[in-house]
Amino acid sequence: MQERQGSRAMKNLNNLVKDVLIRWSLQQVTSAGVATVEVLDVCSGRGGDQMKFLQAPISTVRLCYNAVDIAEAQILEAQKRLRQRLPLEWLESCRFFIGDVTLLAPTLPDEPLPWQHIVSIQFALHYAFKSKASARSFLHNATGRLCGGGLLIITTVDSSKIGEFARQAAEKQEFVFKNELAKISFDEVSLPRCDLDSKVWLGLSIRPHR
Ligand SMILES: C[S@@+](CC[C@H](N)C(=O)[O-])C[C@H]1O[C@@H](n2cnc3c(N)ncnc32)[C@H](O)[C@@H]1O
């Protein structure tokens, strides 16, 4: 119970940070006079952020929410949650895509995705850092339809902290780091291969625990 309090506090903090960032981005875009705001939620997961976008208190604009994730189950759950919470007519302005963003960009069957005013990548960019090439390709595909003057909002992990945690685990010949706020497992294959003095952490596979 006590152990979970830390991770719950982290989750609340993460949600607060995302909420502030999302509201700020919507305000920026709408104050520039955009009437229909297109948003692309990259690595959307189970749709934790869709309601943050759709319920931000801006009544004068129409919001088109687009979401892409590699995991079909996550997208199905996001759609289900949305159906439970939104009036039917709102759902028509939402699009969902399943795909690996390191490999391809979300595209409609016969045309490109409309230009996006906001591209949001929340707690997911680090998954693309298997190599420099996959990170570049991910960012290229995620932002390919971002319009001129559009906003890219990202939250991700602090790689220097992850590096520090990895070093501490490796020193103890363990593959888990744990403190009062977080528990992270490191992959037994990729951790020994990493340069522990590096400032750039590529290819280190981590699994955060909730
Ligand atoms: C930690 S979750 C974050 C979900 C959501 N953005 C949030 O903040 O609640 C990371 C998500 O990234 C997705 N993901 C990881 N690699 C991906 C990739 N290459 N392409 C698309 N989605 C990916 C996972 O399936 C997962 O749903």
The ligand as an ORCA input file, in Angstrom:
! r2SCAN-3c Opt
* xyz 0 1
  C       3.707      5.018    -21.445
  S       2.481      4.870    -22.689
  C       1.960      6.562    -22.820
  C       0.534      6.668    -23.280
  C      -0.033      8.098    -23.318
  N       0.694      8.944    -24.240
  C      -0.053      8.703    -21.935
  O       0.738      9.620    -21.650
  O      -0.883      8.256    -21.124
  C       3.429      4.642    -24.165
  C       2.599      4.228    -25.374
  O       3.457      4.273    -26.511
  C       3.067      3.237    -27.413
  N       4.201      3.013    -28.326
  C       5.464      2.601    -28.009
  N       6.231      2.540    -29.109
  C       5.441      2.945    -30.153
  C       5.663      3.094    -31.554
  N       6.868      2.806    -32.096
  N       4.652      3.515    -32.336
  C       3.437      3.804    -31.800
  N       3.160      3.659    -30.482
  C       4.155      3.244    -29.666
  C       2.739      2.077    -26.468
  O       1.906      1.116    -27.091
  C       2.039      2.813    -25.310
  O       0.651      2.848    -25.494
*
